[in-house]
Amino acid sequence: MPLHALPAPAPALRSVLTALSSPAAVSEDRIPALRSVQGPVSPEAPLPVHVLDRITPDQARPGTRLTGWRFLIRAADRHVAAAETVLTPDGWAFSHFFEGPYLTSTERALRHAESLATPFQPRLLSIPELYMLTLWLHGDTSADAASGVPLPNDVLIPLAPAPPGIAADRPHRVADLLPVMTLRLTPAPLLGSPV
């Protein structure tokens, strides 16, 4: 298996386990997928969540910052939800549970990544300006989860739903996808205005 997944920080994992074992420990009601589960559930496949800082046409490489860890929640033989943790001034804390298309798309992207011949470190990369989330396959498999920038030969697999014009569930080299994202974020000149 070419994926070199990093272990989540112990406090992040503990916060998810606490939320799973005690509905009173979270401020919101559990999502329907978790309420309907019979039997034990467990967090697995932890992925560091990075946010891509604003990208501009003159940037060679945009920066990222670690904002959380996401865990897929398994019940019996399938994933039924995901849990997200965030970094607070006091350390890692549970944020929320969720379900929906990103869960299924994340599973598909991870399966696809496992079939690749090149070793990668899996991460999630959020691009808020495009309302886009990708599985980021980082080529530096020994990198610390909190550091790193998307390298030209890293691979991004946009999760569905992806923005119009960007193919979801397909791998793209950063060097190929970054110009497309930059173009999408560059405002078009107004009609009649000087260029």
C-alpha positions as CSV (number, residue, x, y, z in Angstrom):
1,M,0.0,0.0,0.0
2,P,1.6,3.3,-1.1
3,L,-0.2,5.5,1.4
4,H,1.9,6.5,4.4
5,A,-0.9,7.8,6.7
6,L,0.1,9.6,9.8
7,P,-1.3,8.8,13.3
8,A,-3.6,11.5,14.6
9,P,-2.6,13.4,17.7
10,A,-3.8,11.4,20.8
11,P,-5.9,14.3,22.1
12,A,-7.8,14.6,18.8
13,L,-8.6,10.9,18.8
14,R,-9.7,11.0,22.5
15,S,-12.0,13.9,21.7
16,V,-13.7,11.9,19.0
17,L,-14.0,8.8,21.2
18,T,-15.5,10.9,24.0
19,A,-18.1,12.4,21.6
20,L,-19.0,9.0,20.2
21,S,-19.4,7.5,23.7
22,S,-21.4,10.4,25.2
23,P,-24.0,12.2,23.2
24,A,-24.2,14.8,26.0
25,A,-20.5,15.6,25.4
26,V,-21.3,17.4,22.2
27,S,-23.5,20.5,21.8
28,E,-25.5,19.2,18.8
29,D,-27.7,16.2,18.3
30,R,-26.1,13.2,16.6
31,I,-26.6,13.0,12.9
32,P,-29.2,10.5,11.6
33,A,-26.5,8.0,10.4
34,L,-25.1,7.7,13.9
35,R,-28.5,7.6,15.6
36,S,-29.6,4.6,13.5
37,V,-26.4,2.5,14.0
38,Q,-26.8,-0.6,16.1
39,G,-23.6,-1.8,17.7
40,P,-20.2,-0.3,18.2
41,V,-18.6,2.5,16.1
42,S,-15.0,3.4,15.8
43,P,-13.0,6.2,14.3
44,E,-10.4,5.3,11.7
45,A,-8.5,6.7,8.7
46,P,-7.4,9.9,10.3
47,L,-6.5,12.6,7.8
48,P,-5.0,16.0,8.6
49,V,-7.1,18.8,7.2
50,H,-5.3,21.7,5.7
51,V,-6.7,25.0,4.3
52,L,-5.2,26.5,1.2
53,D,-4.4,30.1,1.8
54,R,-5.5,32.6,-0.9
55,I,-4.0,31.7,-4.2
56,T,-3.0,34.4,-6.7
57,P,-1.6,34.2,-10.3
58,D,1.9,35.4,-9.1
59,Q,2.3,32.7,-6.5
60,A,4.6,29.8,-7.3
61,R,3.2,27.7,-4.4
62,P,0.4,28.7,-2.1
63,G,0.7,28.1,1.6
64,T,-1.4,25.8,3.7
65,R,-2.2,25.6,7.4
66,L,-3.3,22.7,9.5
67,T,-6.8,23.3,10.9
68,G,-8.0,19.9,12.0
69,W,-8.1,16.1,11.8
70,R,-11.0,14.2,10.1
71,F,-11.8,10.6,11.0
72,L,-14.1,8.2,9.1
73,I,-16.5,6.5,11.5
74,R,-17.0,2.8,10.9
75,A,-20.0,0.8,12.0
76,A,-19.7,-2.9,11.2
77,D,-18.6,-3.2,7.6
78,R,-19.0,0.4,6.4
79,H,-18.3,4.0,7.1
80,V,-21.5,5.8,8.3
81,A,-20.2,9.3,9.2
82,A,-17.1,11.4,9.7
83,A,-15.9,13.3,12.8
84,E,-13.8,16.5,12.7
85,T,-11.6,17.9,15.3
86,V,-10.1,21.4,15.5
87,L,-7.1,23.0,17.0
88,T,-8.0,25.4,19.8
89,P,-5.8,27.4,22.2
90,D,-6.3,24.5,24.6
91,G,-5.3,21.8,22.2
92,W,-7.4,19.4,20.0
93,A,-11.1,19.5,20.5
94,F,-14.0,17.7,18.9
95,S,-15.9,19.9,16.4
96,H,-18.7,18.0,14.7
97,F,-20.0,14.8,13.1
98,F,-21.2,14.9,9.5
99,E,-22.5,12.7,6.7
100,G,-23.1,13.3,3.0
101,P,-21.4,13.1,-0.3
102,Y,-17.9,14.0,1.0
103,L,-17.9,10.9,3.0
104,T,-18.5,8.6,0.0
105,S,-16.2,10.6,-2.2
106,T,-13.4,10.5,0.5
107,E,-13.7,6.7,0.5
108,R,-13.5,6.5,-3.3
109,A,-10.5,8.8,-3.4
110,L,-8.6,6.8,-0.7
111,R,-9.3,3.5,-2.6
112,H,-8.0,5.1,-5.8
113,A,-4.9,6.5,-4.0
114,E,-4.1,3.0,-2.5
115,S,-4.0,1.6,-6.1
116,L,-1.3,4.1,-7.2
117,A,2.3,2.9,-7.5
118,T,3.8,6.1,-6.0
119,P,4.0,6.4,-2.2
120,F,2.1,9.4,-0.8
121,Q,1.0,10.8,2.5
122,P,-2.8,11.4,2.5
123,R,-4.2,14.7,3.7
124,L,-7.3,16.7,3.0
125,L,-7.0,20.1,1.4
126,S,-9.8,22.6,1.6
127,I,-10.0,25.5,-0.8
128,P,-12.7,27.7,0.8
129,E,-12.7,30.3,-2.0
130,L,-13.9,27.6,-4.4
131,Y,-16.0,25.6,-1.9
132,M,-13.8,22.7,-2.8
133,L,-12.3,19.8,-0.8
134,T,-9.6,17.5,-2.1
135,L,-7.7,14.5,-1.0
136,W,-4.1,15.8,-1.1
137,L,-1.5,13.1,-1.8
138,H,1.7,14.7,-0.6
139,G,4.9,13.3,-2.1
140,D,7.0,13.9,1.1
141,T,5.9,10.9,3.0
142,S,8.1,11.8,6.0
143,A,6.7,15.3,6.4
144,D,5.1,16.4,9.7
145,A,1.3,16.7,9.4
146,A,1.4,20.3,10.4
147,S,3.8,21.4,7.7
148,G,4.2,21.3,3.9
149,V,2.9,22.9,0.8
150,P,1.4,21.3,-2.3
151,L,4.4,20.3,-4.4
152,P,4.1,20.3,-8.3
153,N,4.1,16.5,-8.4
154,D,1.7,16.1,-5.5
155,V,-1.7,14.8,-6.5
156,L,-5.1,16.3,-5.7
157,I,-8.3,14.3,-6.1
158,P,-11.2,16.7,-5.9
159,L,-14.0,15.3,-3.8
160,A,-17.6,15.3,-5.1
161,P,-19.3,17.7,-5.4
162,A,-16.5,19.7,-7.0
163,P,-16.9,23.1,-8.5
164,P,-18.1,23.3,-12.1
165,G,-15.3,22.7,-14.6
166,I,-13.2,20.6,-12.2
167,A,-13.5,16.9,-12.5
168,A,-14.3,15.2,-9.2
169,D,-12.9,11.8,-8.1
170,R,-10.1,12.0,-10.6
171,P,-6.4,12.6,-9.8
172,H,-4.7,15.8,-11.0
173,R,-1.1,16.8,-10.5
174,V,-0.9,20.0,-8.5
175,A,1.1,21.6,-11.4
176,D,-1.9,20.9,-13.6
177,L,-4.8,21.8,-11.3
178,L,-3.4,24.8,-9.6
179,P,-3.5,27.0,-12.7
180,V,-7.2,26.0,-13.2
181,M,-8.0,26.9,-9.6
182,T,-6.1,30.2,-9.9
183,L,-8.0,31.1,-13.1
184,R,-11.3,30.3,-11.4
185,L,-10.3,32.7,-8.6
186,T,-9.1,35.5,-10.7
187,P,-11.9,38.0,-11.2
188,A,-12.7,38.7,-14.9
189,P,-12.4,42.3,-16.0
190,L,-15.7,44.2,-16.1
191,L,-17.1,44.9,-19.6
192,G,-15.9,48.3,-20.8
193,S,-13.2,48.6,-18.2
194,P,-9.5,48.9,-19.3
195,V,-7.6,45.7,-19.1
